Amino acid sequence: MESKTFIKICKEKVAEYFNSKKDKTDTTEDLTADDVFVVWYCKTLQNNKALLSTPVSDGMYYEITFNGDNQEMYFDAYKKWDNICSTFLVV
């Protein structure tokens, strides 16, 4: 799949997912594909992968993978729970 097409589809899918899952009492307006941004993207051979986020401060990020061999797209939604810094002594 062409990179530009993949990114367009990803942004649409994330906006669609967010709008369908947001809390009904949430005052956040519905997102559009233009609100979604790409954090990281890679195309290797026939496969594509992107990490995406939104300006909503809900701790969510999204990973979408396109498997070119099977013509399948996988959508994962994650929420960051912790960011803990640990110091390790290297000997």
C-alpha positions, 0 to 999 in steps of 0.5 A, spaced: 500 500 500 502 506 498 504 510 504 500 516 503 494 512 502 496 508 509 497 514 513 490 517 510 486 511 512 490 510 519 488 517 521 481 516 519 480 509 523 483 513 529 478 518 529 473 513 528 475 509 534 476 515 538 469 518 537 465 511 538 469 510 544 469 516 548 465 517 554 458 520 553 459 525 558 465 527 555 465 534 552 470 533 547 468 534 540 468 529 535 475 528 532 476 528 525 482 525 521 486 532 521 486 532 528 490 525 528 498 526 528 503 520 526 508 519 531 512 514 528 511 511 521 515 505 517 514 501 511 518 495 510 517 491 503 510 490 502 508 492 510 506 498 513 506 500 521 504 507 524 504 509 531 499 515 532 496 520 537 491 525 538 491 532 542 486 529 547 490 528 553 487 521 555 494 517 555 492 513 549 496 512 543 494 507 537 498 502 533 496 500 526 499 495 522 498 493 514 500 486 513 501 486 505 502 479 504 495 477 507 492 484 505 490 485 513 490 491 517 491 490 525 489 496 529 491 496 537 489 502 542 493 503 548 493 507 554 499 509 558 499 507 565 506 509 568 512 512 566 517 510 571 525 511 571 529 506 574 537 507 574 541 501 573 548 500 575 552 498 569 559 494 571 
